[in-house]
Amino acid sequence: MDSKTTKLKDFQINIKLKLAALWTAATFCYLYGDYFELYTPDKVNSLTSGDNVLNSPSALLIASLVMAIPPLMIVFSLLLKPRINKWLNILTGLVFTLMMVLIAVLSLTPWYSFYVFLAILESVLTSIIVWSAVNWPRE
């Protein structure tokens, strides 16, 4: 059998697995962006001095609640019934897409080009989530 003429079999991936994989990729991008931000000038100083956006218990709680959503969407995408799954992915995907576009626009400085790149990538991933959920396969 000639390997050049043999076609590789492609499998149909379940929509739930696609959504979970997309949320996983987006979650990693969020984590990398926040981690790499630690390397920007004066970031560590602002963390130790408390002179930053997350400088109160309520701000930290709100940030934690927002950033808990993407990893929870990985689980929800696998476990929820199709109808609620579809609409939750559309709604959450739209919110995170808009949020990341806004962050990309607000981060347009040379030191934050990595952040803009990741925010655009995250926007693409969450847009694909919305598109995939809108086009959820029917029986």
N, C-alpha and C positions, 0 to 999 in steps of 0.2 A: 504494500500500500504506500503510495507516494504522499509524503506529508504536505507537499505543495498543493495537491488536489483534494486533500481531505479537509472537509469543513469542520470547524469546531462547533459543537452544539452549544446553543445559547438557551438559557432557561428563563422562563417568565418568572420574575421576582414578584412576590406578593406585595401589594401596596403598603401593607403595614410594615414590612421589612424595609421598603424603600424610605418611608417616612422616618422610621427609627434611625436608619443610617444617615439620612440628611440632618436630623436633629443632633446626632452624635458628632458629625463633622462641624456643625455650627457651634456646638458646645466647646469643642476643642479650640476653635478659632477665638471664641470669647475668652477662654482661659489663657491662650497664648498672648492675646492682645493685652490683657491685664498684667500678665507676667512681664512681657517685654517693656511695658510702661515703667516698670521699676528701674530700668536702665536709662531713663531720660534725665536730663540735668535737674537737680534739686528735688527729684521725686522722693528719695529716701529721707532727705532733710524735712520735707513737708509731712512725711508720715510720722517721723519722730516728734516733730513740733506740734502736730495736730492741725496744721494750717493746710487743710485739703477739703475736698468736697464731702468726704465721709468722716466728718469730725464730730459726730454725735451718735449716741446709741440709736436714735430713731433713723438717722440716715443710713447707718450700717444695717439696720433691720430691713429697711425698704430695699436697699441694694441686694441684700441676701434673698429677699422674697422674689425680686425680679430675676435674679440670676439662678434661682432654683427652678424656674419655669422650663428652660430648655432641657435640662436632664430629666425632669418629670415628663416632658413631652416624648422622650425616648420610650419610657415605660408606658405612657398612655397610648402612644401610637401602636403598641403591640397588644395591649390588653382591652382597650375600649371597643364597644360595639361600633360597627361601621358608621351609622348616622351621626352619633355624637363625636366620633373620632374625626370624621370628615370636617364638621363645622368647627371643632376645637382647633384642628390644624390650620384651617383657613383663617380663623380669627387670630390665633396666636402668631401664625406666620406673618400676617399683615402687620400686626403691632410691632413685631421684632424687625420686620423689613423697614418700616417707617422710622423706628428708633435708630437703626443702624445707618440709614441714609442721613438722618439728622446728625448723628455723631460724626460721620464722614465729612459732612459740610463744616461742622464746627471745629474739626481737628486739622484743618488745612494749614499746617505749619511744617517746616522742614523736619523737625525732630519727631513729628507725629505722622510722617508719611507711611510708616509701617501700620499705624492705627487706621489710617484712611484705607490702605490696601485691605486690611482684615475686615473693616466695616463694609467695604464694597463686596468682598467675598461672602461675608455673612448675609448681606442683602440678597446676593444671587442665590445662595443656598435656601434662605427662607422664602424667596420668591418661587423657587422650584417646589418647595413644600406646598405653598398655596396652590400653584398650578396643578401639582399632583393630586392634592385633595379635591380641588374643583373637578378634576377629571377622574375621580374615583371610579374604578371599573364597576359595571353593572352586570347582574346575572343575565 
